[in-house]
């Protein structure tokens, strides 16, 4: 079952795992009720991967896409990131991310509305 549009920009072999991403996406839609599945971008960033507190994933409400950094990560950890970002996708569809406050680095600490969403 294909549910998400996956853009595999990292070249990771999805042979044994692709179905897990689609299955989680469909489960989240059934549970959370979002209408349109987001695009899933799987990316590689070696510099980010070397940082102890490097980025793991983010949601872009404008493009309705989830980007996940995959370097040195186990599939179940990538799936946890996807689940977290699917909540933000649901929040976006429900209008909860329509905030005009601060969106830069440290947004979750500086913008109280976005802090609640996070």
C-alpha positions in Angstrom: 0.0 0.0 0.0 1.5 3.4 -1.1 0.2 6.2 1.2 3.0 8.8 1.4 4.9 10.3 -1.4 8.4 9.5 -0.4 11.3 11.5 -1.8 14.4 9.4 -0.9 17.1 12.1 -1.2 19.5 10.2 1.0 19.8 7.1 -1.2 18.8 4.8 1.7 17.6 1.3 0.7 13.9 1.3 1.4 13.4 -2.3 0.3 12.6 -3.8 3.7 11.3 -0.6 5.4 9.2 1.4 2.9 6.0 -0.3 3.9 6.5 0.7 7.5 6.5 4.4 6.5 3.3 4.0 4.5 1.6 2.0 7.3 2.5 4.5 10.0 1.2 7.3 7.8 -2.1 5.6 7.2 -2.5 4.7 10.9 -1.8 8.3 11.8 -4.4 9.6 9.3 -7.0 7.1 10.7 -6.2 8.1 14.3 -5.6 11.9 13.9 -8.0 12.6 10.9 -5.8 14.7 8.7 -7.0 14.8 5.1 -4.0 15.0 2.8 -0.9 13.0 3.5 2.3 15.0 3.7 5.3 14.5 1.4 8.1 12.6 3.2 11.6 13.8 2.4 14.4 11.5 3.6 17.7 13.4 3.6 21.3 12.9 4.5 23.5 15.5 6.2 26.8 14.2 7.5 27.7 17.4 9.4 24.4 17.3 11.2 24.8 13.6 12.0 28.1 14.3 13.8 26.5 16.8 16.2 25.3 15.2 19.5 22.2 17.3 19.4 21.8 17.5 15.6 18.4 17.9 13.9 16.3 14.8 13.6 13.3 16.1 11.6 11.0 19.0 10.9 7.6 19.8 9.4 7.1 22.5 6.8 3.5 23.8 7.0 3.8 25.7 3.7 4.8 22.7 1.6 3.0 20.2 3.9 6.1 18.1 4.0 8.1 16.2 6.6 11.8 16.1 6.4 13.7 13.5 8.3 17.5 13.3 8.7 18.5 9.6 8.3 22.3 9.4 8.8 23.3 6.9 11.6 19.7 6.3 12.6 17.8 3.1 13.2 14.5 2.7 11.3 12.4 2.7 14.5 14.0 6.1 15.4 13.1 7.5 12.0 9.6 6.2 12.5 9.4 8.0 15.9 10.4 11.2 14.1 7.8 10.6 11.4 5.1 10.0 14.1 6.0 13.3 15.8 5.9 15.3 12.6 2.6 13.8 11.6 1.1 15.4 14.7 2.4 18.7 13.5 0.9 18.0 10.1 -2.5 17.4 11.8 -2.1 20.6 13.8 -1.4 22.5 10.5 -4.5 21.1 8.8 -6.5 22.1 11.9 -5.1 25.7 11.8 -3.1 25.4 15.0 0.2 26.4 13.3 -1.2 29.7 11.9 0.9 31.7 14.3 2.5 35.0 13.3 5.0 35.0 16.2 8.7 34.1 16.2 9.6 31.0 14.0 13.4 31.1 14.1 15.9 29.1 16.1 14.7 28.3 19.6 11.0 28.9 18.5 9.7 26.3 21.0 11.2 28.2 23.9 10.5 31.8 22.7 7.0 31.5 21.1 4.5 30.3 23.6 1.8 29.3 21.0 4.3 27.2 19.1 5.7 25.9 22.4 2.2 24.5 23.2 2.1 22.9 19.7 5.5 21.3 20.2 
